[in-house]
Amino acid sequence: MSLVNYPYPSRRSALLAANGVVATSQPLAAQAGLAVLQRGGNAVDAAIATAAALTVLEPTSNGIGSDAFALVWDGKKLHGLNASGRSPAATDPERLRAGGAKAMPQRGWGSVTVPGAPAAWGDLQARFGRLELATLLEPAITYARDGFPVSPVISRLWARATPQFHAIAEAGVAPWRDVFTPSGRPPEAGERWSSRGHAACLTALAERGVRDFYEGSVAEGIAAFAARSGGILTLDDLAAHANEWVEPIGVDYRGHTVWEIPPNGQGIAALMALGMVEHTDMASHPHGSNEAWHRQIEAMKLAFADAYRYVADQEHAEVPVAGMLSRDYLAARAASIGDRAADPGPGEPPRGGTVYLCTADRDGMMVSFIQSNYMGFGSGVVVPELGVSFQNRGAGFVLDPDHPNVVAPRKRPRHTIIPGFLTRGDEAIGPFGVMGGEMQPPGHLQVMTSMLDWDLNPQSALDAPRWYFAGGKAIHLEPGTPAARADALRALGHEVTVAPDDLSFGRGQIIVRLDNGVYAAGSEPRTDGAAVGW
């Protein structure tokens, strides 16, 4: 890859550093992780510090009440952590259907599952960390207590979300207004915002450990608030939570292996699309050309069709993971891609709002970590005394009783958030991710093909224009996409919309370890983020 060639407009060059790197969507959070590396912490310590800081610095996309997933390269082996939570035991799908609901609630207590992110911090620190959790939470506590100036893109997302939460009358959502719009309006870029409740919760976790969120004073505060505001989440639900260490799943692509977390996450969709695209000589087409985009879009449609049909909590349903990743099955799906846009259904495989960060240290440990409240600000449910803003991951369930992802008690929903990792043989290349709901599998497909087919460096791969699959034959293109390209895709049968802004096209980070041990990192130009190192 060329570290001096930048074919697309960029705010920055790729960061080069030898001793460690942190890349994420908010510069102050990246610096929190870098400070941990410089204090002797490792890549896992840096990831925890960054993730905790992001709950304060980017509350539009995540919070203490989020879920998370992680891939950790320990220097020899890749480990996966599924830190997604389960639905409350009192979840009653029949009541929802009897009430006439056609889909799961997207906001309020009905969309809340048990958060897994605090437990993720504890699990990662216990298995791989060097520094004490209290040390890692210090930056987040300071920002929550003393405040910080809101960054530009976050201020736009805050303003976009505010009207809907001001309009929701549900008791659990009412505190959102006081916590996130204390002056009656969203904070502007550069305006300071703080949350004493958020600081109090993080302080409790620093002093008593993350299990306090599930079994201690924080848990008691959450359960009491749920009981008085219409929630069904109980102390028993919180105490029953446990994350799961999992074996990553992967596909080979151009001499490399791309890795994801297995279902209930949708990373398998990115792998399937890559497995189909591998049957096309992508490099024979110019990067970003109509032909290259058409093949990628059609592969992504096929992968999504299967993911929407089969991905679910594997504790409750059989997911044909091996069949979905079978080389023969993916070759057959690839062969169905024609010269015109299609609206495919699922195949029959053989059976057998989000923040992303990545870190790397001087010893070769690397972390791919994603943490999310799902839609902007999640459920809108906020425990005011604790600043805990809950995700709305329950919206990821379906009500169809015959679907493997049907809502049920103590079950994990289908998840959109997916950390990625790249290896070559036994060698780690590095972590990557592109957050943003259903943009994530297409984002993974686009940055990986950019790097592995066209040899773009991490920053250029993130700078490149993107497309977004919007269902059926509909695709969205970023502002500034040449009119000729949009017209050419329309001529192939795609229903093309040029989006009014770039807020829906993902926010990614990539770290690559070069052959000489130096790290090269890129940070998303579509947000406020930064890649920092030393």
Secondary structure, DSSP 8 states (H G I E B T S, - for coil): --SS---S--SS--EEESSEEEEESSHHHHHHHHHHHHTT--HHHHHHHHHHHHHHH-TTT--TB-EEEEEEE-SS-EEEEEE-----TT--HHHHHHTT-SS--SSSGGG-----HHHHHHHHHHHH--S-HHHHHHHHHHHHHH-EE--HHHHHHHHHHHHHHHH---TTTHHHHHHH-TTSS---TT-EE--HHHHHHHHHHHHH-TTHHHHSHHHHHHHHHHHHHT----HHHHHT---EEE--EEEEETTEEEEE--TTBSHHHHHHHHHHHTTS-GGGS-TT-HHHHHHHHHHHHHHHHHHHHH---TTTS---HHHHT-HHHHHHHHHT--SS-------------EEEEEEEETTS-EEEEEEE-SSTTTT--EETTTTEEB--GGGG-B--TTSTTB--TT----B----EEEEETTEEEEEEEEESGGGHHHHHHHHHHHHHTT---HHHHHHS--EEE-STTEEEE-TT--HHHHHHHHHTT-EEEE-SSSTTS-EEEEEEE-TTS-EEEEE-TTSS-EEEE-
